[in-house]
Amino acid sequence: MMKLLESMIQEKGTIKEGNIVKVDSFLNHQIDIELLNECGKEFKKRFADCKVTKILTLEASGIAIACIAAQYFKTPVVFAKKSEASNLSENVYESRVISYTKAKEYNIKVDKDYIKSSDKVLIIDDFLAQGEAVAGLLSIIKQAEANLVGIGIIIEKGFQQGGKKIREKGLRLESLAIIDSIEDGIIQFRK
């Protein structure tokens, strides 16, 4: 499975200024459903020992993979909203998140009706760089007094600090592809 993902990243991904890995042709703008389906199966395999009751992700690019993975866990997906919505209750958990790729700060919100203290939550997202999105989602889980069972990431930039910070906290992190370095436009994956 990881070899398929790594091949897609190398074949169809491009590197932008600031070591931004652009994979929007198959992951987060145009979506390769067969690839995401394999990723969903892999997350189920890796977190099979967890009794996941909710999958939590962040609007917008995490939603597709979270939904596909949820069919294997047979559980709902909750996504933190980045934008203000007139239909969102005022009874919400809130956190601040800084987007590495967009260099923008967001206030994320989840309605308190959708994550309860009895929930066993699996975070799933497309990318992990500095760990800001995960930190925001962890804050939401903590506010809900729910239980984190793990964090599943499609692509981790291992040369940035996000994965290291998460692992140092003793949290379970499963990344399907870890990029160790990008030099002269060439991606090296962790073995």
N, C-alpha and C positions, 0 to 999 in steps of 0.2 A: 504494500500500500504506500509506504513512504517513498519508495522508489518512483512510483507513478507520479506522486505529487512533486517530488524533486525534479523529475523530467519535465513536467509541465512548467515549473518555475523557470528552468533553464531554457526551454524552447520558446515559451510565450511571454515570459516576464521581461521587463526592461528595467534598467537602473536609471533613476533620475538624480539630479543634484541633491546632495545631502544624504546619499545612500538610501533613497526612497526606492523600495521595490514595487514596481507597478505591475500588478497582476490582474488588472481590471478586465482583461479579455477572457478570463475564466473563473475569477473568484468573487469580485465584488462590484461589477458593473454589468458585464455579460457573465452569466453563470453557467458553468459546465455541470449540469445536474448529475451526470454519471460520476464525475470526480467527487462532488460533494456527497453523493450517496455512499461512496467508498469511505470517505472521511467520517461520515456518520456511523457507519458500521465499525470503523476503527475506534472511535470514541466509546461506543458501546462495549467493545471488547476490552478496552483499557480500563473502563470504569464499571465493569460487570459486577464487581464485588460491592458496589455502592447501591443503596436503595434510593435512587434519585426520585424526588417528588416534583421538582421544578428545575427547568433549565433557564438560566438568566443570561441575557446578552445585552448589547448596547445597540441602539438605533444607529445606523441603518444596515451597515454591511455585515453585522453579526447575525442578523435575523435569518437569512437563508440557510446558513449551516446549522444554526440552532434548531430550526424547524425540521430540517432533514434528519438531524441526529435524534430529535424528540420522538420520531416514529419508532425508533429502536428501543428507546427507554419507556415508551408509552406514557408520556408525561407532558404537561403543558409547557409552553415557552412563555416567559415574561421578558419583555424588553424595556430597558430604561429609555425613556424619551428624552431627546436632546432639545426638542423644540416645545414652545408653549402650545398647548392645545386647549381649546375652549371646552372640550368634553372631558378633560382630566380633572378629577376631583382635587380638592385642596388638601385632602387627607393623604399625603404622600411622604415617602422617604426621599430625601434629597442629598446630592453630593456634587462636588465640583470635579470636572475632568478636563485635562489639557490634552488636546489632540496633537500628537507629534507631527503628523503629515500636514495638518492644516494650520498648525501654529495658532490655535484658537482655543479659548476656554469655554466650556459648556457647563450649564447647570443641568444635571440629569435627575429624572424623577421616576418613581415607581409608585403606583397606587398601593396603599397599605392593604387593600383587600386581596392582593395577588401574591404576597409573600407573608407567610405566617411563621411563628416561632417553631411550629412543628415540622416545617419544611426542611428537606435535605436538598441543598441547592448545588447544582453543577453549573459553573460559569463556562460558557463557550463563546469564543470570539475568533475573528479571522487573523488578526495580527497581534503580536506582542513586541513592543519596542522598549520604551521606558517604563511601561507598567502603569501608566496613569489611568487608562480605562479600567483595568483590573482593580486598581486601588479604589476607584469610584464605586465599582460594583461590590467590592468587599465591604465598603462603608454601608451600602444599602443593606446587605445581608446582616451586618452587625446591628444596624438600627432595628431590623426586624427580629433580632435575636434568633435568627434561623441558623441552621447548621450548614457550613460549607463542606461538601464532600470532595471537591477538586476543581481544577481549572483546566479546560481543554482548549488548546490554541492550534490553529491550522499552521501558521508560519511564525516562528519566533526568530527575532534578530538577536542571535546569541552574543554578538559583539556590543550590544547595548545592555543597559543595566536592569531592565525589567525582569527577566527570568531569574537573574542572580538574586535580586531583592526578594522575589516571591519564594525562591527555594531557601534563602536564609531565614525566612519566617517559619520554615518547616511546613509550608503548604504543599499539597500534592499538585504538581504541574505536569501535564502531558502535552508536549508539542509534537505535532506530526512531522514537521520539517524544521530543523534549526539551522539557520544560516550563521556560520562561524565568522565569515569575512566576505567582504566585497573589495576586490582590488582590480583596478583597471577594467571595471565592468564585468569581472568574472566572479561568480558566486561559488563559494566553498561551503559545503554542508558539513555539519558535525557528524562524525562517524559513531 
